[in-house]
Amino acid sequence: MPSKPKVQLKDIGLDIGLAFAKHVYKTDYLHYGIWPEGLKVEPSNVLQAQTNYADLLLKNIPEGVESILDVGCGSGKFTEQLLDAGYRVEAVSPSPHLSEIVLSRIGKRAKLHQSRYEDLNLGSRFDLILFSESFQYLNLEEAFVQTRKYLNPGGFMLICDFFNREQAPEGSNPFGLDEKSPISGGHGIKRFLEIVEGQPFRKLEDQDITAATAPSLDIMRDLIHEVIRPSWNAVAYYMGSNYPKFTAFFSYFFRKKINQAHRKYFSGNTSGAQFFRFKTYRLFLYQLEPDNKIDV
Ligand SMILES: C[S@@+](CC[C@H](N)C(=O)[O-])C[C@H]1O[C@@H](n2cnc3c(N)ncnc32)[C@H](O)[C@@H]1O
């Protein structure tokens, strides 16, 4: 019997993220928000900020586009919006749990491919391929091969995601020698731009939305500080007083992971200011040269 594929930690992270987002912020989106001046950075405004992000995506779909492949469609909330806007949509989701949620939301209105984008095997092409905060999970080279394969000649690639900066932006502390970003995720922006330069794509848009998206991390910091950390401390206290030997063994065995979690999440380093320093959030729109597709 073939062995079951192992569950990936990042998938579990997204499943838990969605459960929190639904319960705490009353939202089904799994992307950052756009926080314009005047929108107070507080939990009750998360859904509004994320709706602003979805509106920005819709605004950047070029006229004439009819068919869209939504890669890494999360809970399918934005896929549904695309369908409601009249586009013909297919979606890609490698996560079994998220796929169930997508299916319950969109039913048969859109075809759902439960697969990694890199492994996708289709017989059709699209006018636009969308990567809404899913691009960072993909193998860069394989993603370009697939995108050239599944775009119609002259089709569009819309990427809205964050990348790692090579150096701190002007006016903020330069990166220390061994300093690592406390916030994970994202391809290096330099490498991405170099690779795309060698591809048959023409850049139509490059919008830097880092400052507008960074407050999403302040929301996350407050959630960690006010909910997750006190819960963790309470469980640690209970375990330490009731099962001291087990707790000592557990703490020793997982000391690296525990220290890493403290450094990343409990140090207060997950914040908008740190996000702005280490990451650059970009909306890129590219058009495939009309005579440069790969056969499907
Ligand atoms: C942060 S969520 C974004 C969800 C949604 N696009 C949105 O904007 O709300 C990242 C998505 O990428 C998907 N993903 C992760 N690795 C992937 C891969 N190799 N191929 C396709 N999708 C992937 C996840 O399952 C999830 O749906």
The ligand as an SDF file (V2000), in Angstrom:
LIG
                    3D

 27 29  0  0  0  0  0  0  0  0999 V2000
   -1.6490   32.6290    2.6840 C   0  0  0  0  0  0  0  0  0  0  0  0
   -2.7010   31.5400    1.8150 S   0  0  0  0  0  0  0  0  0  0  0  0
   -3.4330   32.6380    0.6250 C   0  0  0  0  0  0  0  0  0  0  0  0
   -4.8280   32.2170    0.3010 C   0  0  0  0  0  0  0  0  0  0  0  0
   -5.6090   33.0590   -0.7020 C   0  0  0  0  0  0  0  0  0  0  0  0
   -4.9640   33.1190   -1.9880 N   0  0  0  0  0  0  0  0  0  0  0  0
   -5.8960   34.4260   -0.1760 C   0  0  0  0  0  0  0  0  0  0  0  0
   -5.4360   35.4100   -0.7620 O   0  0  0  0  0  0  0  0  0  0  0  0
   -6.6170   34.5370    0.8510 O   0  0  0  0  0  0  0  0  0  0  0  0
   -1.5520   30.5580    0.8540 C   0  0  0  0  0  0  0  0  0  0  0  0
   -2.1940   29.5310   -0.0450 C   0  0  0  0  0  0  0  0  0  0  0  0
   -1.1800   28.9210   -0.8450 O   0  0  0  0  0  0  0  0  0  0  0  0
   -1.4200   27.5160   -0.8860 C   0  0  0  0  0  0  0  0  0  0  0  0
   -0.1730   26.7980   -1.2570 N   0  0  0  0  0  0  0  0  0  0  0  0
    0.8880   26.4780   -0.4840 C   0  0  0  0  0  0  0  0  0  0  0  0
    1.8030   25.7740   -1.2090 N   0  0  0  0  0  0  0  0  0  0  0  0
    1.3000   25.6750   -2.4700 C   0  0  0  0  0  0  0  0  0  0  0  0
    1.7570   25.0440   -3.6810 C   0  0  0  0  0  0  0  0  0  0  0  0
    2.9440   24.4210   -3.7410 N   0  0  0  0  0  0  0  0  0  0  0  0
    0.9650   25.0920   -4.7800 N   0  0  0  0  0  0  0  0  0  0  0  0
   -0.2280   25.7490   -4.7400 C   0  0  0  0  0  0  0  0  0  0  0  0
   -0.7120   26.3660   -3.6330 N   0  0  0  0  0  0  0  0  0  0  0  0
    0.0460   26.3270   -2.5080 C   0  0  0  0  0  0  0  0  0  0  0  0
   -1.9660   27.2020    0.4930 C   0  0  0  0  0  0  0  0  0  0  0  0
   -2.6310   25.9470    0.5530 O   0  0  0  0  0  0  0  0  0  0  0  0
   -2.9200   28.3950    0.6640 C   0  0  0  0  0  0  0  0  0  0  0  0
   -4.1310   28.1280    0.0110 O   0  0  0  0  0  0  0  0  0  0  0  0
  1  2  1  0
  2  3  1  0
  2 10  1  0
  3  4  1  0
  4  5  1  0
  5  6  1  0
  5  7  1  0
  7  8  2  0
  7  9  1  0
 10 11  1  0
 11 12  1  0
 11 26  1  0
 12 13  1  0
 13 14  1  0
 13 24  1  0
 14 15  1  0
 14 23  1  0
 15 16  2  0
 16 17  1  0
 17 18  1  0
 17 23  2  0
 18 19  1  0
 18 20  2  0
 20 21  1  0
 21 22  2  0
 22 23  1  0
 24 25  1  0
 24 26  1  0
 26 27  1  0
M  CHG  2   2   1   9  -1
M  END
$$$$
